[in-house]
Amino acid sequence: MTDRAELLARAELASRYTPEQEAERVRNTILAEEAAGRVALLPLPPNEWTFTDNGTAYAFANLSLNTRITFSHLRQHKTSSDLTGQVSVETISPLHTVHYQNLNLMASRSRPELSKHLAERLPGVDWPTEIDAICLKTIKIFSAGEPVQQIWGDLQDSEALKAKFLIEPVLYESESNVFFGPGENAKSYIAIFLCVLARLPDAGAPFGLKVKAANPLYLDYERSQASFKARLSAICRGLAVAPVSIAYRRCSLPFADDIDRLIQIGKEGQHDLVVIDSVGIACAGELNSSEVATRFAAALHKWPITNLLITHTSKTEDGRKTPIGSVYFSTAPANIFEIKKAQENGSNKADIALIHYKNNLGHKIEPMGFRLEFKHDMTVFSRQDVSAMSQLIEGKYFHLQIKELLSINGPMLLKDIALTVGKTENNVRAILSNHKGLFTKQGDNWKNV
């Protein structure tokens, strides 16, 4: 016989570490015993290990042995095929860590060493047999990856299948979004600005951006907490809003090595947007290496929430600008913007253009323009007509240059437009014809609609 408190404790343990049917059986037995006026000692579940995948670690629990074994930070090594990680062994009731170590699950010497440690701390168990079985199951589960699922197309609701935005048209929900550009190009300012908008109640569509409420987590690999706070405070003042809080973490470990802890932080804080500033330092390796890029992408794949990746720029052999490093930094993300800045020496104003570099989830949008004004204690954001930023717009956006030209000079002859923008008359005629929503003819002249 035992008291009700112990029985309820057993029911709680069953709900956490045994299958749902077993937990329900324990609860129903307790209720039946109480209804009959009896409180009997319930039998422990059979001597079996129950498995739980919590997204960041594999946990095995055995109530009969009062033991839980957790494998975390698991990593498959390409060269040796070894599977390494960290193993934690705890007693369940009371909860107490009895052993913790790094472990190579594939190495024949590592498992006996772990068994020896456990035999000293938790005697009376055939630990070599138990550890071999648990390691083998972990290897099989890890190697199997995610299960195959049968996905059916939906012929009824096409709108429900469209990619959704967290901040339209810049950040797709539950996808990887990238800002890339040279250093000191205001990428971090824009990222913090978007985080602030997501934290504002009933933000609506400020600055022409349709904003859903979100709880961001800012992972900073470059600057200090003081620097982040100064920028956040200046942006809040510039928006003339009450101060908002953004969860911030200064990071030093490589992202892929820290991913299990980061996912745990994300779950505990209920974060649905993560900013990584910047990817180059977060990778902590040779950025041109495909292994470094794919390891970063694999770690990011384990965390299926909206993310914004801040990174730097490089040039291809043909002169095109791309996100720095391996081609996988460009191919893996679904949505990429190049950030360009124009600022005269000594000026406290900077014009920023967001150029849509890639979009796998929809059509690429026209460049977006912002102006940042840096005052003594605030940073003021405003929308800027990108057609006025001719120094930031490349040749493929000549229609925006022509739009700006006509807004300044008024209606112009085709030959004069071509002479001004440095294109042939045939090229200009094609540009004007392809953008009939922007331009119209007035006699022999062309003008803005």
HELIX and SHEET records of a PDB file:
HELIX    1   1 ARG A    4  TYR A   17  1                                  14    
HELIX    2   2 GLU A   20  ALA A   35  1                                  16    
HELIX    3   3 SER A  110  ARG A  121  1                                  12    
HELIX    4   4 TRP A  127  ALA A  144  1                                  18    
HELIX    5   5 GLU A  159  LEU A  161  5                                   3    
HELIX    6   6 LYS A  187  ARG A  199  1                                  13    
HELIX    7   7 PRO A  206  GLY A  208  5                                   3    
HELIX    8   8 GLN A  225  LEU A  239  1                                  15    
HELIX    9   9 PHE A  255  GLY A  269  1                                  15    
HELIX   10  10 VAL A  279  CYS A  283  1                                   5    
HELIX   11  11 SER A  290  HIS A  301  1                                  12    
HELIX   12  12 TYR A  328  THR A  331  1                                   4    
HELIX   13  13 VAL A  386  ALA A  388  5                                   3    
HELIX   14  14 GLY A  395  TYR A  397  5                                   3    
HELIX   15  15 PHE A  398  ASN A  409  1                                  12    
HELIX   16  16 LEU A  414  VAL A  421  1                                   8    
HELIX   17  17 GLU A  425  ASN A  434  1                                  10    
SHEET    1   A 5 THR A  50  ASP A  53  0                                        
SHEET    2   A 5 ALA A  57  ASN A  62 -1                                        
SHEET    3   A 5 THR A  67  GLN A  76 -1                                        
SHEET    4   A 5 LEU A  83  THR A  91 -1                                        
SHEET    5   A 5 HIS A  96  ASN A 104 -1                                        
SHEET    1   B 3 LEU A 171  TYR A 172  0                                        
SHEET    2   B 3 PHE A 165  GLU A 168 -1                                        
SHEET    3   B 3 LYS A 210  VAL A 211 -1                                        
SHEET    1   C 9 ALA A 247  ARG A 250  0                                        
SHEET    2   C 9 PRO A 216  ASP A 220  1                                        
SHEET    3   C 9 LEU A 273  ASP A 277  1                                        
SHEET    4   C 9 THR A 306  THR A 311  1                                        
SHEET    5   C 9 SER A 176  PHE A 180  1                                        
SHEET    6   C 9 ASN A 335  ALA A 342  1                                        
SHEET    7   C 9 LYS A 349  ASN A 359 -1                                        
SHEET    8   C 9 MET A 368  PHE A 374 -1                                        
SHEET    9   C 9 THR A 379  ARG A 383 -1                                        
SHEET    1   D 2 THR A 313  LYS A 315  0                                        
SHEET    2   D 2 LYS A 321  PRO A 323 -1                                        
SHEET    1   E 3 MET A 412  LEU A 413  0                                        
SHEET    2   E 3 ASN A 445  ASN A 448 -1                                        
SHEET    3   E 3 PHE A 439  GLN A 442 -1                                        
END                                                                             
